Amino acid sequence: MKTGMTTAACWLLMASISLIAIARSFAADLDTGRIDELTGLKGKMNEKEGVYKVTFPRNDVKVVVDGWTMPPFMGLGTWAAFIKGAHTEAMVMGDTVLFEDEVNSAMSAALDNGLSVTALHNHFFFDHPKVYFMHIEGEGTVEKLASAVKKVYDTAKQIRAGSPNPKDSFGAARLAEKNSITAAPLNEIFGAQGESKDGMVKFTFGRPATMHGVNIGKDMGVNTWAAFAGSDDNAVVDGDFAVTEDQLQPVLRSLLKDKINVVAIHQHMTHEEPRIMFFHYWGGGTAKDLAQAVKGGFLISGLSDVSSPLP
């Protein structure tokens, strides 16, 4: 019976030791104490992966899913993970548990402090109140990243401190029972003829892409659209943006700046080229103001057919 290690086993052991040493070296470059101090949380190091992760449960609001009160352990944990960056001191990725009335303020806090928002979606059906998950990422110094994460968390905490129970509406004035949007001013803003139906107006702009070697565009679902309802003075707009990965962050910033609410960020396809991200939105105000706000996002996302603003 052999008592020594084979050459292959020795190499495997040496490689494993080297990987652990490298991970520990990366971890040593992260100022974990400063991360704790800035986020106000006590993190945990995964030495094998070189990742330092802070997390906390959303236990400040009772969440019921399908009639069952869900313990935070079952998927209501907010987290941010820090790792040594390739081109910067550090990189962060995270998932933030939010309620509907926290989402857009928390998203603005992330974007305003140098983080990217890469997804916004739900994990459950029949949850009360509705729970959303906002994914973030960023590169930079530990100081910058941990401070930005803290601002996102503090934004949600401030909203809950002012209203312990999540709100169930945006708080806008009720719309008239009959829709009566005037199409002409919106046609001029968007430089296109909108589709009208029962006092509502909708604009749809396609963008070219390929999938499985096939050209796809507007009618295959690769489109940006905006639909208006209500009256000229008290309207709502909802729609969907189809943007590239590089366009996503600036378009989000543009709409949030103009008080348009982002309600979902995700993909609709796989293996498309270029990769297309979709985000859905909702806003309230006068029809013209809403159109101008959405148009700002259209311009940033490369829809050059949109005309100049109305005076």
N, C-alpha and C positions, 0 to 999 in steps of 0.2 A: 504494500500500500504506500502510495506516495505521501510524504509528509510536507514537502515543499510546495510553493506556489508555482504554477506554470508561468511562462514568460507573458502570455496573454493576460493572465490574471494580474500579474504585477503591473503591467501597463495600464490595465483598467483601474487598479487601485490608485496608481500615481495620477492618472487623469482625473479621477474623482477628487483626490486631495487638492489637485491644482485648481479645479473648478470651485471648490469650497474656499480656497485661499483667495481666488479672484473675487468671488462674491463678497467675502469679508473685507477685502480691500475697497471694493465699491461702497460697501456699507459704511466703512470707516470715513469715507469722503463726505457722507451725509451728516450734517449737524442735526442729529436726531433730537438733542435737547432743545435746540432752537425751534424745531418743528413742533414739539410739544408745547413750548412756550407761546408760539404764535397762534397755534390752533386752539389752545386751551384744552387739549386732549392728551391722553397718555397712549402713545403708539406701541406697536409691537414689531420687532425685527424678524424677518425671515432671512436668516443668514445664507441659506442655500441659494436664494434668488437675489439677494442683495436689495430687498424691498422693505421699506419701513412704512407701516400702514396704521393710520388712525381711523377709528370707527366709533359710532355711537348709535344706539337704537332710537327710533322715533316712537317713544313711549309717552309723549306729551298729549297725544290725541288717540282716543280709542278707535280702532279700525275694525269693522265687522265685515267679513267676507262670506257671502252665501249663508248669512245668519249666524256665523261663528266669530266670536271675538278673537282676533288673530294676535298671538304673542309676537313681539318684534323679532324674536329669534327665527320665526318662520319666513322672514324676507322683508322686514321693515328696518333694515340697517343702512345708515348712510356711511360712506367710507371714502377715503382718499389715500392713494398709495404713491410713495415717493421712491424714485430710483435714480442712480447716477445717470446723467444725460450723456449722449454721444457727442453733442456739440455745445452743450451748456452744462452748468453745474448740476442741474437736476431736471427730471421730468416727473410730472404728476398725472395720474389718471384717477377718476373717481366716479361714483354713482351717488346721487343725492336724492333722498326720499322727500317728496314735496306734496303739498295739497294744492288744489286748483288755484286758490287765491294767493299762493306763494310763488308759483312758477315764474311768471314774467318778471317780477322784481328780483328773484334769485338769478334768473338768466341775465338780466341787465347787470347785476353785481358781478357775475362771472365775466361777461364780455368787457365791462368797464375796467376790470382789473387784470386784463391780459390773458384770461383763460379762454379756451374754445369750448363751445357747447356742441357735442357731436351726436346726441340723440335725446329724444324726449318721448316717452311712451308709458303705457300701463303694463302691469304684470298680472292683473286680476280681472275677473268679471264679478258683478254684483257686490262691489265693495262700497262701503259707506263709512265716512266720506270717500270720494274718489281719491286714489293715490296715484301719483305720477313719479317717474324715475328720470332724472336728468343726468346725463353722462357728461363729464368734463375732462379736459386734458390741457396740458400746458408745458412749456419749457422755459427755463430761466434759472435764476438763483433760488436757493431754498427760501431766502427771505421773501422774495417776490411771490413765489408759488404758495407758500404756507399762509402768507398774509391774505392773498386772494381767496384761498379756500375758506379762511376764517370769515371774510366779508360775506361770502355766499351763505354760510351757516348763520351768521348773525342777522342777515336780512330775513331769513325765514323765522328766526326766533323773535325778531321785533314784530313781525306780522302777527304771530301767535300771542305775543304779550298784549297786543292791542285788541285782539279778538280770539279768545281761546278756542272757539268753534269755527272751523273753516266755513267761509261764505259759500252760498249756493248760486251766486249770480255775479256778473260783472258790475251790477248796480246801475245800469243804464236805464233811461226812460223807456217805458213800454212803447212798442211800435204800434202804428195805426193798424186796424184790422184789415184794411185794404191797402195794397201796395200801390205806389204812385210815383216811382222813380222816373224822372225826365232823362231820356237817353242822350239827347243832343250834347249837353255839356260834357258828359262822360265820354262820348264818342270822340270829342275834340281832344280831351286830355290824353286818351290812349291812342289817338291817331288811327282808330279802327271803328268799324261798325259793330256794335254789340248786338247780341241776340236778346230780343225782348220777349217777355211772356208774363201776362197777368200783372203788369206794373213792375216787374223785376227786370234787371239788365245783367247780362253776363258776357265777359270777354275771355277768350281763350287763345293762347299763343303757344304754338308748338316749338320744339327745338330738336335738331337732328341728333340721332345716336344710332348705334348698331348693336345688334344682339344676335348671337349665333350666326353671324355673317349676313344678317338681314337688316336693311335700313328700317328704322322705326322712328316715329315722330308723333305729331299731334293726335291723330285718331287712334294710335296704338297706346296712348296714355303718357307719352313724354311731353307734358305740357304744363304751362303755368296759367292759372285762371283766377278770375275775380268775379264774384256775383254780388249784386247789390239789391237790397230789399228795403221796405219801409217807405219813407217819404224823402223828398229832397233835403229837408231840414232835420230829419231824425231817421237816419238810415243805419243799416248794418252791412258789413261786407264780410264775406268769407271766401276762402279759396285755398289754393295750393301752389307752391313754388317748386319748379324743377330746376335745380341748380347743380353745378359741379361742386366738388369738395372744396376747391379754392374760393368759390363764390359764396359758400354757405355762411361763413361768419360775417362778412360785410353786409350781406342782405339781411341777416337777422338783426344786426345793429341798426340798420336803416329803418326797419319796420318798428322795432321797439322804441326808437327815438321818437317816432311819430305816433306812439300810443296804440299801435296795432299789436294785439295779443297773439303770441305763438302758442299753439295748442298741441302740436305733435311734430317730431322730426324723426324720419326713418327712411328706409329704402323701399322701393316698390318692385325691384327686379334683381336678378343676379346675372353676372357675366355680360353686362352691358358696357359699351365703350362710347364716350368716356363714362366713368362711374357717375351716376346721377343720384343726388340726395333730394328728398321731398320734404317740405315742411308745410303744415297747414296753419291757417291763421284766422282770426276773428277780430273785428273792430266795430266801434260804434261812433257816430258823429254825423255831420252833414255829408251828403253824398259826394260833393266836390272835394271836401277835405280828405275823406277816405280814399277817393280816387287818386289824389295827389300823393298821399302817403304810399299807396300801393305802387304807384308809378315810379316812385323813387327806388323801390326794390326792383322793379322791372328794368330800369336803366342800369343798375349795378349788375344785374344778372345777364346783361348782354342783349336785352330785347331792344335793339336799336331802332325798331320801327316806331317806338313810342314818340309822340310829338312833344314840342316844347310846352311848358306850363302855361295855363291861362293867366292873363294879367289879373 
